[in-house]
Amino acid sequence: MWTAKIQFLKGVGPANAAKLAKLGIFTVGQLLEHYPRRYEDRSNHKLIAELTDGLYETFRALIINISELKSHRGLRIVKITVRDQSGVAQLTWFNQSYIKNKYKTGMEIIISGKVQRRLHSIEINKPDIELAADFNADAGQIIPVYPVMENIPQWQLRTLTRQAVEIFHTLPVSEAETLPQAILSGYNLINRQQALTAIHFPRNREMLAAARRRLVFEELYLLQCGLTYLKQKNKHKSQGIKHAPDGKLVTAIENKLPFTLTGDQQQTLQEIKADMEDITPMQRLLQGDVGSGKTVIATVALAKTVENGYQGALMAPTEILAEQHYHSLARLLAPHGIKLAVLTGKLTRKARDQLLCHIKEGGIDIVVGTHALIQADVEFKQLGLVVTDEQHRFGVQQRAQLEAKGGQPDVLVMTATPIPRTMALTVYGDLDVSVIRELPPGRQPIATYARASNRRDKVYAFAVEQMKAGRQIYVVCPLIEESDKVEAQSAIKIYDELSSTFFKDYNCGLLHGKMKPQEKDVIMSAFAGGEIKALIATTVIEVGVNVPNATVMIIEGADRFGLAQLHQLRGRVGRGEHKSYCILLSDSTNQETVERLRVMTEINDGFILAEKDLILRGPGQFFGTAQHGIPDLKIADIIRDTDILLEARRAAQQTVCTPEYLNRVWQTLLHWFGENFTMVFCR
């Protein structure tokens, strides 16, 4: 029944099937998991006179007038006037002329939307509207309102969903259930038939809450079962490499470090060494804010694998970052006799063939590279440790391809994107996690300011002063070229403007995503070398080179970036001895945007910002999960459902350790993850 085509339902012909397909609904099961986005309590409709300004309200009224007018800016405005026994309200749509043909005077409708009370009027912009006549059978109930396309009426989706629920109830309870009975009892959950009925057609608010808790638990439980299974599978698969305790080489390298490790760095290094000295292959995520000193930890770990007779590999997302890592590693390791090489796409055929030969024969101890490392012709003699930098830039398959070049190598993945704990449990639940929160001594907080465009001249005058003092600056723009649709400054326009005005006496560079990799490398190398004083760029510099002399980061259109990305961009400066500045230019008056920029000016800690970003923007935008093979969450919200997530995690750990429980959910996991399951969990 669950996988039956949607045409199985009465009333779904080819036309309706095509409409439902646009919502991603192809089967009866997908219809049942198309959850309501909100509910109308039809037993509690307000009168127009009772509506509260600023609240999302629902009321019933009669259409008394429909009109369309054109504003001086060319906008077409449709207005529908409605009334009930207590008063009149205005419904408004912009550039949606079809609305005036969809409704007629005399129709009784149910209106839901955010109320705006003016001095002598009540207005609702772009409300949800349903015909009152469609709901006689549902009077007095809590009514589901679904995410829909414009050509699918709510009543039709409700009718089909009720039909699907009734069919689902014909299944035996045991066949309909996805969770082991012991989990249901242990966590006080209602069964799946009850939950799916109540989430769509709740009798009361209590039943709705019980249904949501059950379905949120199920979603997070299945996710955690998959991640926990992968973690257990990695630990119990064929034995990995058991590195010996530190010898003379690692000790000598640590003693020669030009700085003292912070407490967090020392703790993290001990965790990594303990993993490497265990027979179980290491699978560890190293989180560290920009500039927290992750690379030196990876350096010591790579030296440890070399000391034990193995090779190491470090994969970075860009050629310029790979070369930066190579030089950083070489400074610390080459004096101790460790042979390093960098493998990127710009090597000549002859040089590449020679390097591949040396790697295969074991003549190279540590290889630093880009995606070029995972190409089929790259072979290692004995790969002992794989390090992936900026992990979120790579997918699961790429990470697995590099691991596959060894027997069972230890794996360390690093990210400078601070991840809130709940997000880490969701996205990286298969990995052990180490965190570096302390910044090394001497790293100064970056002074951050939000400024409107009326202060723009002063901002750029300040940047010129910094360049006169010998410093370098970044200017980041949200677009490459001018766009009529988006009112944002473009990199090309800003480059042309600045290089002919404020920065006319300085060498400027332009960097954006449409440039060829070789062109980007030339520009970045010139900036890193000090030849270019001002770099005007798009966000391609978010993951970039270390330029200690860069002290100013100006972000045009800062309102178009989230907190996490703004923090990553800010981290490009403040890497040297000089005081550094980040200036956020924005004219936005949107309350959420103003709050986001205010938070940036007050907080330098990336982990605190990550939590704020998760709350402000939600998990979907904060951190894409598709590249990890993890399905989108349909009902769970990892911000508000943290307690359920932790419960589900405990239940999943219990399940994976209990064969009969795991067998019970196995088919559900296969169905839930689809083709991603074998990629993520059976690799």
ROKOLVO-215597 format. One line per 5 residues: their letters; for each residue x, y, z of C-alpha. Coordinates in nm, 2 decimals. Layout:
% ROKOLVO-215597
a = X/Y/Z | ...
% end
This chain:
% ROKOLVO-215597
mwtak = 0.00/0.00/0.00 | 0.28/0.25/0.10 | 0.44/0.24/-0.24 | 0.12/0.22/-0.44 | 0.10/0.49/-0.71
iqflk = -0.11/0.79/-0.63 | -0.35/0.70/-0.91 | -0.46/0.42/-0.68 | -0.67/0.67/-0.50 | -1.02/0.76/-0.63
gvgpa = -1.03/1.09/-0.81 | -0.67/1.10/-0.91 | -0.65/1.10/-1.29 | -0.35/1.20/-1.51 | -0.42/1.57/-1.46
naakl = -0.43/1.55/-1.08 | -0.14/1.31/-1.07 | 0.07/1.57/-1.26 | -0.03/1.84/-1.01 | 0.07/1.62/-0.72
aklgi = 0.40/1.53/-0.88 | 0.49/1.90/-0.86 | 0.47/1.86/-0.48 | 0.69/1.55/-0.49 | 0.39/1.32/-0.43
ftvgq = 0.40/1.01/-0.65 | 0.28/0.74/-0.40 | 0.02/0.70/-0.14 | 0.29/0.69/0.13 | 0.43/1.02/0.01
llehy = 0.09/1.17/0.04 | 0.05/1.05/0.40 | 0.40/1.20/0.47 | 0.30/1.54/0.32 | 0.23/1.69/0.66
prrye = 0.02/2.00/0.72 | 0.22/2.32/0.77 | -0.04/2.46/1.01 | -0.40/2.40/1.14 | -0.72/2.60/1.15
drsnh = -0.93/2.56/1.46 | -1.27/2.61/1.29 | -1.45/2.60/1.62 | -1.27/2.92/1.72 | -1.30/3.16/1.42
kliae = -1.29/3.52/1.51 | -1.50/3.81/1.39 | -1.33/4.08/1.19 | -1.37/4.33/1.47 | -1.18/4.09/1.70
ltdgl = -0.88/4.04/1.48 | -0.54/4.13/1.65 | -0.28/4.34/1.47 | 0.04/4.14/1.38 | -0.11/3.80/1.45
yetfr = -0.19/3.52/1.21 | -0.57/3.49/1.23 | -0.85/3.29/1.07 | -1.20/3.43/1.01 | -1.51/3.37/0.79
aliin = -1.65/3.64/0.57 | -1.85/3.73/0.26 | -1.70/3.88/-0.06 | -1.87/4.22/-0.13 | -1.63/4.37/-0.39
iselk = -1.34/4.27/-0.62 | -1.12/4.53/-0.79 | -0.78/4.57/-0.96 | -0.57/4.89/-0.99 | -0.23/4.98/-1.12
shrgl = 0.02/5.17/-0.91 | 0.25/5.45/-1.03 | 0.53/5.19/-1.02 | 0.35/4.96/-1.25 | 0.24/4.71/-0.99
rivki = -0.10/4.54/-1.04 | -0.29/4.53/-0.72 | -0.59/4.31/-0.67 | -0.82/4.40/-0.37 | -1.11/4.19/-0.24
tvrdq = -1.33/4.35/0.02 | -1.50/4.12/0.27 | -1.74/4.17/0.56 | -1.91/3.98/0.84 | -2.16/4.10/1.10
sgvaq = -1.89/4.29/1.29 | -1.70/4.48/1.02 | -1.51/4.50/0.69 | -1.16/4.39/0.59 | -0.94/4.43/0.28
ltwfn = -0.75/4.14/0.12 | -0.46/4.24/-0.11 | -0.24/4.07/-0.37 | 0.04/4.22/-0.58 | 0.10/4.12/-0.95
qsyik = -0.14/3.83/-0.92 | -0.42/3.93/-1.16 | -0.56/3.58/-1.18 | -0.70/3.62/-0.83 | -0.98/3.86/-0.95
nkykt = -1.11/3.58/-1.18 | -1.09/3.31/-0.91 | -1.35/3.45/-0.67 | -1.69/3.62/-0.72 | -1.89/3.86/-0.50
gmeii = -2.14/3.68/-0.28 | -1.90/3.39/-0.21 | -1.85/3.30/0.16 | -1.48/3.23/0.23 | -1.24/3.13/0.51
isgkv = -0.95/3.37/0.53 | -0.61/3.31/0.70 | -0.33/3.55/0.72 | -0.13/3.81/0.91 | -0.35/4.10/1.03
qrrlh = -0.24/4.46/0.96 | -0.46/4.71/1.15 | -0.45/5.06/1.00 | -0.61/5.37/1.15 | -0.95/5.30/0.99
siein = -0.90/4.97/0.82 | -0.80/4.61/0.85 | -0.58/4.45/0.58 | -0.44/4.11/0.51 | -0.18/4.08/0.23
kpdie = -0.17/3.76/0.03 | -0.39/3.55/0.26 | -0.48/3.19/0.23 | -0.84/3.15/0.11 | -1.07/2.86/0.10
laadf = -1.44/2.83/0.01 | -1.66/2.79/0.31 | -1.89/2.56/0.11 | -1.61/2.30/0.08 | -1.59/2.23/0.45
nadag = -1.94/2.16/0.57 | -1.85/1.81/0.66 | -1.56/1.93/0.87 | -1.74/2.20/1.07 | -1.61/2.24/1.42
qiipv = -1.29/2.04/1.37 | -0.92/2.13/1.36 | -0.85/2.15/0.99 | -0.51/2.08/0.83 | -0.36/2.33/0.59
ypvme = -0.10/2.18/0.36 | 0.19/2.32/0.15 | 0.03/2.33/-0.19 | 0.07/2.46/-0.54 | -0.18/2.73/-0.66
nipqw = -0.37/2.48/-0.88 | -0.44/2.23/-0.60 | -0.71/2.34/-0.37 | -0.68/2.25/0.00 | -1.02/2.07/0.00
qlrtl = -0.90/1.83/-0.27 | -0.57/1.75/-0.09 | -0.77/1.69/0.23 | -1.01/1.46/0.05 | -0.73/1.25/-0.10
trqav = -0.54/1.24/0.23 | -0.85/1.12/0.42 | -0.89/0.85/0.16 | -0.53/0.74/0.21 | -0.56/0.74/0.59
eifht = -0.87/0.52/0.56 | -0.68/0.27/0.34 | -0.38/0.28/0.57 | -0.62/0.17/0.86 | -0.71/-0.15/0.67
lpvse = -0.36/-0.28/0.73 | -0.29/-0.49/1.04 | -0.14/-0.27/1.31 | 0.19/-0.48/1.31 | 0.23/-0.43/0.93
aetlp = 0.17/-0.06/0.95 | 0.42/-0.01/1.23 | 0.78/0.09/1.17 | 0.91/0.09/1.53 | 0.99/-0.21/1.76
qails = 0.72/-0.25/2.02 | 0.98/-0.22/2.30 | 1.07/0.13/2.17 | 0.70/0.23/2.15 | 0.64/0.13/2.51
gynli = 0.98/0.25/2.64 | 0.93/0.60/2.50 | 0.55/0.62/2.55 | 0.47/0.66/2.18 | 0.13/0.61/2.00
nrqqa = 0.13/0.36/1.71 | 0.18/0.48/1.35 | -0.18/0.44/1.24 | -0.30/0.66/1.53 | -0.02/0.91/1.46
ltaih = -0.08/0.95/1.08 | -0.45/0.99/1.14 | -0.41/1.25/1.41 | -0.14/1.45/1.23 | -0.38/1.50/0.94
fprnr = -0.72/1.50/1.12 | -0.67/1.56/1.49 | -0.97/1.54/1.72 | -0.81/1.78/1.96 | -0.48/1.96/2.04
emlaa = -0.36/1.69/2.28 | -0.39/1.42/2.01 | -0.21/1.64/1.76 | 0.08/1.69/2.00 | 0.10/1.31/2.06
arrrl = 0.10/1.25/1.69 | 0.37/1.50/1.62 | 0.59/1.37/1.89 | 0.56/1.02/1.76 | 0.64/1.12/1.40
vfeel = 0.93/1.35/1.50 | 1.07/1.07/1.71 | 1.04/0.82/1.42 | 1.21/1.05/1.17 | 1.50/1.13/1.40
yllqc = 1.52/0.77/1.53 | 1.55/0.63/1.18 | 1.82/0.88/1.10 | 2.01/0.80/1.41 | 1.97/0.42/1.35
gltyl = 2.14/0.47/1.01 | 2.42/0.68/1.15 | 2.48/0.46/1.45 | 2.48/0.15/1.23 | 2.74/0.31/1.01
kqknk = 2.95/0.40/1.32 | 2.92/0.04/1.46 | 3.00/-0.11/1.12 | 3.32/0.10/1.08 | 3.43/-0.01/1.43
hksqg = 3.36/-0.38/1.37 | 3.47/-0.42/1.01 | 3.81/-0.57/0.93 | 4.09/-0.44/1.15 | 4.25/-0.11/1.08
ikhap = 4.61/0.02/1.14 | 4.73/0.01/1.50 | 4.99/0.29/1.52 | 5.26/0.27/1.78 | 5.29/0.53/2.06
dgklv = 5.49/0.84/1.97 | 5.85/0.78/1.88 | 6.15/1.01/1.82 | 6.01/1.17/1.50 | 5.68/1.29/1.64
taien = 5.84/1.40/1.96 | 6.11/1.60/1.77 | 5.84/1.76/1.55 | 5.63/1.86/1.85 | 5.93/2.00/2.03
klpft = 6.02/2.22/1.73 | 5.68/2.37/1.69 | 5.72/2.75/1.68 | 5.43/2.80/1.93 | 5.27/2.63/2.23
ltgdq = 4.95/2.44/2.17 | 4.64/2.56/2.34 | 4.45/2.34/2.58 | 4.19/2.25/2.32 | 4.46/2.16/2.07
qqtlq = 4.64/1.94/2.32 | 4.31/1.76/2.41 | 4.22/1.71/2.04 | 4.57/1.58/1.96 | 4.55/1.32/2.24
eikad = 4.20/1.21/2.12 | 4.34/1.16/1.76 | 4.65/0.98/1.88 | 4.44/0.74/2.10 | 4.23/0.67/1.79
medit = 4.53/0.60/1.57 | 4.69/0.37/1.84 | 4.37/0.17/1.85 | 4.31/-0.12/1.60 | 3.97/0.02/1.51
pmqrl = 4.00/0.26/1.21 | 3.96/0.63/1.33 | 3.66/0.82/1.20 | 3.69/1.16/1.36 | 3.55/1.51/1.28
lqgdv = 3.77/1.80/1.40 | 3.57/2.12/1.43 | 3.76/2.44/1.48 | 3.67/2.80/1.42 | 3.86/3.00/1.16
gsgkt = 4.22/3.04/1.28 | 4.19/2.80/1.57 | 4.49/2.59/1.46 | 4.34/2.27/1.31 | 4.62/2.24/1.05
viatv = 4.90/2.19/1.31 | 4.69/1.90/1.46 | 4.66/1.74/1.12 | 5.04/1.79/1.07 | 5.13/1.60/1.38
alakt = 4.88/1.32/1.29 | 5.03/1.29/0.94 | 5.38/1.28/1.09 | 5.27/1.00/1.32 | 5.15/0.78/1.03
vengy = 5.48/0.84/0.85 | 5.67/0.75/1.16 | 5.49/0.41/1.15 | 5.58/0.34/0.79 | 5.26/0.46/0.62
qgalm = 5.17/0.74/0.38 | 4.93/1.03/0.45 | 4.70/1.22/0.23 | 4.53/1.56/0.28 | 4.25/1.67/0.04
aptei = 4.15/2.04/0.02 | 3.87/2.19/-0.19 | 4.08/2.43/-0.40 | 4.42/2.43/-0.56 | 4.53/2.75/-0.38
laeqh = 4.43/2.60/-0.04 | 4.60/2.27/-0.12 | 4.92/2.46/-0.20 | 4.89/2.66/0.12 | 4.86/2.34/0.32
yhsla = 5.15/2.19/0.14 | 5.38/2.49/0.23 | 5.25/2.49/0.59 | 5.32/2.11/0.62 | 5.66/2.14/0.45
rllap = 5.79/2.41/0.68 | 5.72/2.19/0.98 | 5.80/1.84/0.84 | 6.06/1.87/0.56 | 6.34/1.96/0.80
hgikl = 6.28/1.62/0.96 | 6.33/1.43/0.64 | 5.96/1.38/0.55 | 5.90/1.39/0.17 | 5.59/1.59/0.07
avltg = 5.43/1.66/-0.27 | 5.13/1.85/-0.40 | 4.89/1.69/-0.65 | 4.66/1.93/-0.84 | 4.50/1.96/-1.18
kltrk = 4.76/2.21/-1.31 | 5.05/1.97/-1.31 | 5.19/1.89/-1.66 | 5.12/1.53/-1.78 | 5.49/1.44/-1.74
ardql = 5.52/1.58/-1.39 | 5.20/1.42/-1.29 | 5.30/1.07/-1.42 | 5.64/1.10/-1.24 | 5.46/1.20/-0.91
lchik = 5.21/0.92/-0.94 | 5.50/0.67/-0.98 | 5.67/0.81/-0.67 | 5.35/0.78/-0.47 | 5.28/0.43/-0.58
eggid = 5.64/0.32/-0.50 | 5.63/0.49/-0.15 | 5.88/0.76/-0.24 | 5.64/1.03/-0.12 | 5.53/1.03/0.25
ivvgt = 5.26/1.29/0.24 | 5.05/1.40/-0.06 | 4.85/1.72/-0.04 | 4.59/1.77/-0.32 | 4.25/1.86/-0.45
haliq = 3.99/1.62/-0.60 | 4.28/1.51/-0.82 | 4.37/1.27/-0.53 | 4.06/1.06/-0.58 | 4.12/0.99/-0.95
advef = 4.14/0.63/-1.05 | 4.51/0.63/-1.15 | 4.63/0.77/-0.80 | 4.76/0.47/-0.61 | 4.94/0.46/-0.27
kqlgl = 5.19/0.20/-0.15 | 5.04/0.20/0.20 | 4.80/0.47/0.29 | 4.77/0.51/0.67 | 4.59/0.84/0.73
vvtde = 4.34/1.04/0.52 | 4.27/1.40/0.62 | 3.99/1.60/0.45 | 3.99/1.98/0.50 | 3.67/2.18/0.47
qhrfg = 3.46/1.86/0.49 | 3.14/2.03/0.39 | 3.28/2.11/0.05 | 3.30/1.73/-0.03 | 3.03/1.47/-0.06
vqqra = 3.01/1.13/0.11 | 3.12/0.95/-0.21 | 3.43/1.17/-0.25 | 3.54/1.11/0.11 | 3.48/0.73/0.06
qleak = 3.68/0.73/-0.27 | 3.99/0.86/-0.10 | 3.95/0.62/0.20 | 3.92/0.33/-0.05 | 4.28/0.40/-0.17
ggqpd = 4.41/0.24/0.15 | 4.33/-0.08/0.33 | 4.15/0.06/0.64 | 4.32/0.40/0.69 | 4.24/0.62/0.98
vlvmt = 4.02/0.92/0.87 | 4.02/1.27/1.00 | 3.78/1.52/0.86 | 3.82/1.89/0.94 | 3.58/2.19/0.91
atpip = 3.61/2.55/1.00 | 3.23/2.58/0.99 | 3.13/2.57/1.36 | 2.84/2.32/1.38 | 2.58/2.33/1.67
rtmal = 2.57/2.01/1.87 | 2.22/1.91/1.74 | 2.34/1.97/1.38 | 2.65/1.76/1.44 | 2.45/1.48/1.58
tvygd = 2.22/1.49/1.27 | 2.48/1.54/0.99 | 2.79/1.37/1.14 | 2.64/1.12/1.38 | 2.87/0.85/1.23
ldvsv = 3.18/1.03/1.34 | 3.35/1.10/1.68 | 3.38/1.47/1.73 | 3.67/1.68/1.86 | 3.63/2.06/1.91
irelp = 3.88/2.34/1.92 | 3.72/2.65/2.07 | 4.02/2.84/2.20 | 4.20/3.07/1.97 | 4.58/3.07/1.98
pgrqp = 4.75/3.34/2.19 | 4.79/3.67/1.99 | 4.48/3.63/1.78 | 4.29/3.96/1.83 | 3.91/3.98/1.80
iatya = 3.81/4.14/1.47 | 3.64/4.47/1.52 | 3.31/4.44/1.33 | 3.08/4.73/1.23 | 2.74/4.75/1.05
rasnr = 2.71/5.06/0.83 | 2.44/5.20/0.59 | 2.54/5.32/0.24 | 2.53/5.68/0.35 | 2.86/5.60/0.54
rdkvy = 3.01/5.41/0.24 | 3.25/5.69/0.14 | 3.39/5.70/0.49 | 3.43/5.32/0.49 | 3.63/5.32/0.17
afave = 3.84/5.62/0.29 | 3.93/5.42/0.59 | 4.03/5.13/0.37 | 4.26/5.36/0.17 | 4.42/5.47/0.50
qmkag = 4.49/5.10/0.58 | 4.65/5.05/0.23 | 4.86/5.36/0.28 | 4.99/5.20/0.60 | 5.09/4.89/0.40
rqiyv = 4.79/4.67/0.47 | 4.57/4.48/0.22 | 4.19/4.47/0.20 | 3.91/4.25/0.08 | 3.58/4.37/-0.07
vcpli = 3.31/4.10/-0.10 | 3.00/4.14/-0.32 | 2.70/3.90/-0.34 | 2.67/3.90/-0.72 | 2.91/3.87/-1.02
eesdk = 2.72/4.10/-1.26 | 2.44/4.35/-1.24 | 2.09/4.20/-1.20 | 1.76/4.37/-1.24 | 1.59/4.11/-1.02
veaqs = 1.82/4.14/-0.72 | 1.92/4.49/-0.59 | 2.27/4.39/-0.49 | 2.61/4.54/-0.57 | 2.80/4.32/-0.82
aikiy = 3.17/4.24/-0.81 | 3.23/4.36/-1.16 | 3.05/4.69/-1.10 | 3.23/4.75/-0.77 | 3.57/4.66/-0.91
delss = 3.52/4.91/-1.20 | 3.40/5.18/-0.96 | 3.67/5.13/-0.69 | 3.96/5.09/-0.92 | 3.88/5.42/-1.09
tffkd = 3.80/5.62/-0.77 | 3.90/5.53/-0.42 | 4.16/5.27/-0.51 | 4.29/5.43/-0.83 | 4.64/5.45/-0.69
yncgl = 4.65/5.09/-0.58 | 4.67/4.76/-0.77 | 4.33/4.59/-0.75 | 4.22/4.24/-0.84 | 3.89/4.09/-0.94
lhgkm = 3.79/3.73/-0.84 | 3.46/3.55/-0.91 | 3.32/3.21/-0.97 | 3.29/3.24/-1.35 | 3.67/3.27/-1.39
kpqek = 3.88/2.97/-1.49 | 4.07/2.80/-1.20 | 4.40/2.91/-1.34 | 4.28/3.27/-1.35 | 4.17/3.25/-0.99
dvims = 4.50/3.10/-0.88 | 4.70/3.38/-1.05 | 4.49/3.65/-0.87 | 4.50/3.48/-0.53 | 4.87/3.42/-0.56
afagg = 4.93/3.79/-0.64 | 4.72/3.89/-0.35 | 4.89/3.65/-0.11 | 5.23/3.78/-0.24 | 5.13/4.14/-0.18
eikal = 5.12/4.25/-0.54 | 4.75/4.31/-0.53 | 4.65/4.55/-0.25 | 4.27/4.53/-0.28 | 4.08/4.22/-0.38
iattv = 3.72/4.26/-0.50 | 3.56/3.92/-0.50 | 3.24/3.71/-0.46 | 3.22/3.45/-0.19 | 3.48/3.23/-0.37
ievgv = 3.73/3.37/-0.11 | 3.52/3.21/0.17 | 3.77/2.93/0.17 | 4.09/3.09/0.07 | 4.46/3.15/0.14
nvpna = 4.61/3.28/0.46 | 4.71/3.64/0.40 | 4.83/3.78/0.74 | 4.87/4.13/0.59 | 4.50/4.16/0.50
tvmii = 4.33/4.37/0.78 | 4.00/4.50/0.63 | 3.70/4.30/0.51 | 3.43/4.51/0.36 | 3.11/4.31/0.27
egadr = 2.87/4.49/0.03 | 2.50/4.38/0.06 | 2.58/4.20/0.39 | 2.21/4.14/0.44 | 2.23/3.88/0.17
fglaq = 2.45/3.65/0.37 | 2.37/3.43/0.67 | 2.57/3.45/1.00 | 2.78/3.14/0.93 | 2.89/3.27/0.59
lhqlr = 2.96/3.62/0.72 | 3.17/3.47/0.99 | 3.36/3.26/0.74 | 3.43/3.57/0.53 | 3.53/3.77/0.84
grvgr = 3.79/3.50/0.91 | 3.99/3.59/0.60 | 4.13/3.89/0.81 | 4.28/3.90/1.15 | 4.55/3.65/1.07
gehks = 4.85/3.87/1.14 | 4.99/4.10/1.41 | 4.79/4.40/1.30 | 4.44/4.50/1.43 | 4.17/4.39/1.18
ycill = 3.83/4.51/1.08 | 3.51/4.38/0.92 | 3.26/4.63/0.79 | 2.91/4.51/0.69 | 2.74/4.74/0.44
sdstn = 2.36/4.72/0.43 | 2.05/4.94/0.39 | 1.81/4.67/0.49 | 1.54/4.76/0.75 | 1.41/4.41/0.78
qetve = 1.40/4.33/1.15 | 1.56/3.98/1.12 | 1.84/4.12/0.90 | 1.91/4.41/1.14 | 1.93/4.15/1.43
rlrvm = 2.16/3.92/1.23 | 2.41/4.21/1.16 | 2.39/4.33/1.52 | 2.48/3.98/1.64 | 2.78/3.98/1.40
teind = 2.91/4.31/1.55 | 2.89/4.18/1.91 | 3.00/3.81/1.88 | 3.33/3.68/1.75 | 3.28/3.32/1.87
gfila = 3.18/3.11/1.56 | 3.01/2.84/1.77 | 2.78/3.09/1.94 | 2.71/3.25/1.60 | 2.63/2.90/1.46
ekdli = 2.36/2.85/1.73 | 2.22/3.19/1.65 | 2.22/3.12/1.27 | 2.04/2.79/1.33 | 1.77/2.97/1.52
lrgpg = 1.74/3.26/1.28 | 1.75/3.08/0.95 | 1.67/2.72/1.03 | 1.87/2.40/0.96 | 1.78/2.37/0.60
qffgt = 1.97/2.68/0.50 | 2.23/2.66/0.77 | 2.38/2.34/0.64 | 2.27/2.14/0.33 | 2.24/1.77/0.41
aqhgi = 2.19/1.64/0.05 | 2.56/1.59/0.00 | 2.57/1.36/0.30 | 2.31/1.13/0.16 | 2.08/1.22/0.44
pdlki = 1.71/1.28/0.34 | 1.54/1.61/0.42 | 1.35/1.61/0.75 | 0.98/1.62/0.68 | 0.84/1.70/1.03
adiir = 1.13/1.72/1.28 | 1.28/2.06/1.37 | 1.62/2.01/1.53 | 1.60/2.34/1.70 | 1.27/2.28/1.89
dtdil = 1.30/1.90/1.90 | 1.64/1.87/2.06 | 1.50/1.67/2.35 | 1.33/1.42/2.12 | 1.66/1.40/1.91
learr = 1.85/1.30/2.22 | 1.58/1.04/2.31 | 1.58/0.91/1.96 | 1.96/0.88/1.96 | 1.95/0.67/2.28
aaqqt = 1.68/0.45/2.13 | 1.88/0.41/1.81 | 2.19/0.30/2.00 | 1.98/0.04/2.18 | 1.83/-0.08/1.85
vctpe = 2.16/-0.12/1.67 | 2.29/-0.33/1.95 | 1.98/-0.56/1.95 | 1.95/-0.78/1.64 | 1.58/-0.83/1.66
ylnrv = 1.52/-0.45/1.68 | 1.75/-0.38/1.39 | 1.58/-0.64/1.18 | 1.25/-0.48/1.26 | 1.36/-0.14/1.12
wqtll = 1.59/-0.26/0.84 | 1.33/-0.25/0.56 | 1.21/0.09/0.68 | 1.57/0.22/0.66 | 1.60/0.09/0.31
hwfge = 1.27/0.26/0.21 | 1.35/0.58/0.40 | 1.70/0.64/0.26 | 1.62/0.49/-0.08 | 1.92/0.47/-0.31
nftmv = 2.13/0.68/-0.07 | 2.12/0.40/0.19 | 2.37/0.18/0.02 | 2.59/0.48/-0.05 | 2.59/0.61/0.30
fcr = 2.54/0.30/0.52 | 2.68/0.00/0.32 | 3.00/0.14/0.18
% end
